[in-house]
Amino acid sequence: MDRFRSHTGTALPLRRGNVDTDQIIPAEYLKRITRSGFADGLFAAWKFDQDFVLNSPEYGGASVLVAGPDFGVGSSREHAVWALQDYGFKAVLSPCFGDIFSANAGKSGLLAAVVDLPAIERLWSITEADPATEVTVDLVDLVVRAGSWSATMHVDDYTRWRMLEGLDDIEITLGQEADITRFESSRPSFKPATQLPPQHSPQHRGRAITSSETRSPKAVHS
């Protein structure tokens, strides 16, 4: 995951509250098995309305989404975060977020920052008056700026730390690799261990695999 310290870009004013994850990306787009290619599903139902802000050419290329209260509520859906990222958004500002959406965003490198409603309304006015206005979201100083205007924002300490360091869940786990290796090396040999199928071992690479070798990994006792 890339480190996030500060981002500057144009903003999309989404004057809607209580936006759930099914509205962010409908369920029919969740059948894909990849983590990319979800941009076309972002706010898919709303894009049929030609007046929907995402259809406005002047907001093309926006990378900061300024949303109303309760953004990302509803079912747990990592695809909602992926769709926003695929479209090009780097940060979402809202007075409050769904807890699961906020956690998924932090784990994937999308900044979900809490900004109070008066500041959100001011950002809406600024960006609607001039869509070319650049908005800076500064995670180091916890501030959002648009021209001479600025406001504070809130990101919980843990999410802020992992985004500043660029750490996803795997990278956080690998930070404990030495302790994991030390634990495994001292683990009694009589305890169960996971054995890889033969086709995954170095000596079997490059040769045909028989049907008896296609079984799933299983726990074995040494």
Buried (B, 14 or more C-beta within 10 A) or exposed (E): BEEBEEBEBBBBBBEBBEBBBBBBBBEEBBEEEEEEEBBEBBBBEBEEEEEBBBBBEEBEEBBBBBBBBBBBBBEEBBBBBBBBBBBBBBBBBBBBBBEBBBBBBBBBBBBBBBBBEEBBBBBBEBBBEEBEBBBBBBBEEEBBBBEEBBBEBEBEEEBBEBBBEEBBEEEEEEEEEEEEEEEEEEEEEEEEEEEEBBEEEEEBEEEEEEEEEEEEEEEEEE
